């Protein structure tokens, strides 16, 4: 992209200003932004960082929660570890899946690593923010089709389902009814998580100016940043 898009930080959705809304950041992790060309990555992470800080500094603040994708054995709900807005440690970022990459890859050689490090160290999860490391597309549940597509063994499904429920229960216990979704990829994990949120009784919104999409690395990034939002309903 040659022009940096203007972010819609003053959300047009009435739901986004309510105290019962949470912002869910989906799969903004090194293995995902590595697919973007450098300029798109810089622009997107800069824009998303501003939107995350806008959520955190509202009155009252809009809670931010995080979801990443990693191998099924690392499926886990990560609750807040305190009330402080201090950023979590690098060890927490790794445990939460933000640096989940293929085993044969060298971390230092990954595309866009510097841009991602800058983003995650400035805007990443705080100690008072929850996260969920999921095994497939949907942050709110893993279907049988997801299990088969991701080649997840049946033996680990009770653990995976229990961790999903911990994530859902955390949101409901903190009074969340509306979930505004940001992240990547819009047509897959963001959309699947929006559908999953609806199935669990939440009202989801896809924040299109905070969502990235692409067709392939050969074609570069096809980004979706627009004012406003769309609902899966």
C-alpha positions as CSV (number, residue, x, y, z in Angstrom):
1,X,0.0,0.0,0.0
2,X,1.3,3.4,-0.9
3,X,-1.1,5.4,1.3
4,X,-1.6,4.8,5.0
5,X,-5.3,4.5,5.7
6,X,-7.0,6.7,8.3
7,X,-8.1,4.7,11.3
8,X,-11.6,5.0,12.7
9,X,-10.7,5.3,16.4
10,X,-14.0,7.1,17.2
11,X,-16.1,4.0,16.6
12,X,-19.4,4.5,14.9
13,X,-21.0,1.5,16.6
14,X,-23.1,2.5,19.6
15,X,-22.2,-0.9,21.2
16,X,-18.5,0.0,21.2
17,X,-19.0,2.7,23.8
18,X,-20.9,0.6,26.3
19,X,-19.4,-0.7,29.5
20,X,-20.4,-4.3,28.5
21,X,-18.1,-4.4,25.4
22,X,-14.7,-6.0,25.1
23,X,-12.2,-5.6,22.2
24,X,-10.9,-9.0,21.1
25,X,-7.6,-9.0,19.2
26,X,-7.4,-12.2,17.1
27,X,-4.1,-13.8,15.8
28,X,-2.0,-10.6,15.7
29,X,1.2,-12.7,16.1
30,X,4.5,-13.0,14.3
31,X,3.5,-16.0,12.2
32,X,0.6,-14.1,10.8
33,X,2.0,-10.7,10.1
34,X,5.0,-12.4,8.4
35,X,2.7,-12.9,5.4
36,X,2.3,-9.2,4.9
37,X,4.7,-7.0,2.9
38,X,6.8,-4.7,5.1
39,X,4.9,-1.5,4.4
40,X,1.5,-3.0,5.0
41,X,2.8,-4.6,8.2
42,X,4.1,-1.3,9.5
43,X,1.0,0.6,8.6
44,X,-1.4,-2.0,10.0
45,X,0.4,-2.5,13.3
46,X,0.7,1.2,13.8
47,X,-3.0,1.7,13.2
48,X,-4.0,-1.2,15.3
49,X,-1.8,0.0,18.2
50,X,-3.6,3.3,18.2
51,X,-6.9,1.6,18.3
52,X,-5.9,-0.6,21.2
53,X,-4.7,2.4,23.2
54,X,-8.0,4.1,22.4
55,X,-9.9,1.2,23.9
56,X,-7.7,1.3,27.0
57,X,-7.9,5.0,27.6
58,X,-11.7,5.4,27.2
59,X,-13.9,6.4,30.2
60,X,-14.7,3.8,31.3
61,X,-11.9,1.7,29.6
62,X,-13.0,-0.9,27.1
63,X,-11.4,-4.2,28.2
64,X,-9.0,-5.8,25.7
65,X,-8.6,-9.5,25.4
66,X,-6.3,-11.5,23.1
67,X,-6.5,-14.7,21.1
68,X,-3.7,-16.5,19.2
69,X,-3.4,-19.8,17.4
70,X,-0.8,-22.4,18.4
71,X,-0.4,-26.1,18.4
72,X,-3.3,-28.0,20.2
73,X,-1.1,-29.0,23.1
74,X,-0.6,-25.3,24.0
75,X,-4.4,-24.5,24.1
76,X,-4.8,-22.5,27.2
77,X,-6.8,-19.7,28.8
78,X,-4.5,-17.1,30.2
79,X,-6.4,-15.1,32.9
80,X,-5.3,-11.7,34.2
81,X,-2.3,-12.0,36.6
82,X,-3.2,-8.9,38.5
83,X,-4.9,-5.5,38.3
84,X,-1.9,-3.6,36.9
85,X,-1.8,-2.3,33.4
86,X,1.9,-3.2,33.3
87,X,2.8,-5.0,30.1
88,X,3.4,-8.7,30.4
89,X,6.8,-10.3,30.2
90,X,8.5,-11.7,27.0
91,X,8.1,-15.1,28.6
92,X,4.3,-14.5,28.8
93,X,4.2,-13.4,25.1
94,X,5.9,-16.7,24.1
95,X,3.6,-18.8,26.3
96,X,0.5,-17.0,24.9
97,X,1.5,-18.0,21.4
98,X,2.6,-14.6,20.0
99,X,5.8,-16.1,18.7
100,X,4.3,-19.4,17.5
101,X,6.2,-20.3,14.4
102,X,7.1,-23.5,12.5
103,X,9.7,-25.6,14.3
104,X,12.2,-25.5,11.5
105,X,12.1,-21.6,11.3
106,X,14.7,-19.3,12.8
107,X,13.0,-16.6,14.8
108,X,15.5,-13.9,13.9
109,X,14.9,-14.6,10.2
110,X,11.2,-14.2,10.2
111,X,9.8,-11.4,8.0
112,X,8.5,-8.3,9.9
113,X,10.0,-9.5,13.2
114,X,11.3,-6.0,14.1
115,X,7.9,-4.4,13.4
116,X,6.1,-7.0,15.4
117,X,8.5,-6.8,18.3
118,X,7.9,-3.0,18.4
119,X,4.2,-3.5,18.4
120,X,4.0,-6.3,21.0
121,X,6.4,-4.7,23.4
122,X,4.4,-1.4,23.3
123,X,0.8,-2.5,22.8
124,X,0.8,-6.2,23.8
125,X,-1.2,-7.8,26.6
126,X,-1.2,-6.1,30.0
127,X,-1.2,-8.0,33.3
128,X,-4.9,-7.1,33.8
129,X,-5.8,-8.5,30.3
130,X,-6.8,-12.1,29.5
131,X,-5.8,-14.1,26.6
132,X,-6.6,-17.4,24.9
133,X,-4.3,-19.7,22.9
134,X,-6.5,-21.6,20.6
135,X,-5.9,-24.7,18.4
136,X,-7.8,-23.6,15.3
137,X,-9.8,-20.7,13.9
138,X,-12.5,-20.0,16.4
139,X,-11.6,-18.5,19.8
140,X,-15.0,-19.6,21.3
141,X,-15.0,-23.3,20.4
142,X,-13.4,-26.0,18.3
143,X,-15.9,-27.9,16.1
144,X,-15.5,-31.4,14.9
145,X,-14.7,-30.0,11.4
146,X,-12.0,-27.8,13.0
147,X,-10.6,-30.8,14.8
148,X,-10.3,-32.8,11.6
149,X,-9.0,-29.9,9.5
150,X,-6.3,-29.2,12.1
151,X,-5.6,-32.9,12.7
152,X,-6.3,-32.6,16.4
153,X,-6.5,-35.9,18.2
154,X,-9.8,-36.8,20.0
155,X,-7.8,-37.4,23.2
156,X,-7.0,-33.7,23.7
157,X,-10.5,-32.4,23.0
158,X,-11.7,-32.5,26.6
159,X,-8.8,-30.3,27.6
160,X,-9.4,-27.9,24.6
161,X,-13.2,-27.6,25.3
162,X,-12.5,-26.9,29.0
163,X,-10.0,-24.1,28.1
164,X,-12.6,-22.6,25.7
165,X,-15.1,-22.6,28.5
166,X,-12.7,-20.8,30.8
167,X,-12.3,-18.1,28.2
168,X,-16.1,-17.7,27.7
169,X,-16.8,-17.8,31.4
170,X,-14.2,-15.1,32.0
171,X,-15.9,-12.7,29.5
172,X,-19.4,-13.4,30.9
173,X,-18.2,-13.1,34.5
174,X,-16.8,-9.6,33.8
175,X,-20.1,-8.5,32.3
176,X,-19.1,-8.6,28.6
177,X,-22.1,-8.9,26.2
178,X,-20.6,-7.3,23.0
179,X,-17.4,-8.4,21.4
180,X,-15.6,-6.0,18.9
181,X,-13.2,-8.1,16.9
182,X,-9.9,-6.9,15.4
183,X,-7.0,-8.8,13.9
184,X,-6.2,-11.4,11.3
185,X,-7.3,-13.0,9.1
186,X,-10.7,-11.3,8.4
187,X,-12.1,-14.0,6.3
188,X,-11.0,-16.9,8.5
189,X,-10.2,-16.6,12.2
190,X,-11.9,-13.2,12.8
191,X,-15.1,-14.4,11.0
192,X,-15.1,-17.8,12.7
193,X,-14.6,-16.1,16.1
194,X,-17.5,-13.7,15.4
195,X,-19.7,-16.7,14.6
196,X,-18.5,-18.5,17.7
197,X,-19.1,-15.4,19.8
198,X,-22.7,-15.3,18.5
199,X,-23.2,-19.0,19.3
200,X,-22.0,-18.4,22.9
201,X,-24.5,-15.6,23.4
202,X,-22.4,-12.5,22.7
203,X,-23.1,-9.8,20.2
204,X,-20.1,-9.6,17.8
205,X,-18.9,-6.8,15.6
206,X,-16.1,-7.0,13.0
207,X,-14.1,-3.8,13.2
208,X,-13.1,-3.6,9.6
209,X,-10.6,-0.8,10.0
210,X,-8.7,-3.0,12.5
211,X,-8.8,-6.3,10.4
212,X,-6.2,-7.5,8.0
213,X,-6.8,-9.9,5.1
214,X,-4.7,-11.2,2.3
215,X,-4.9,-13.7,-0.6
216,X,-1.4,-15.0,-0.7
217,X,2.2,-14.0,-0.2
218,X,2.6,-13.9,-3.9
219,X,0.0,-11.2,-4.3
220,X,1.1,-9.3,-1.2
221,X,-1.4,-8.1,1.4
222,X,-4.9,-7.4,0.6
223,X,-5.9,-5.3,3.6
224,X,-9.4,-4.4,4.8
225,X,-9.4,-1.1,6.7
226,X,-12.7,0.8,6.5
227,X,-14.6,3.1,8.7
228,X,-17.3,1.6,10.8
229,X,-18.1,-2.0,11.3
230,X,-20.2,-4.9,10.1
231,X,-22.1,-7.4,12.1
232,X,-22.3,-11.1,11.2
233,X,-26.0,-10.8,11.7
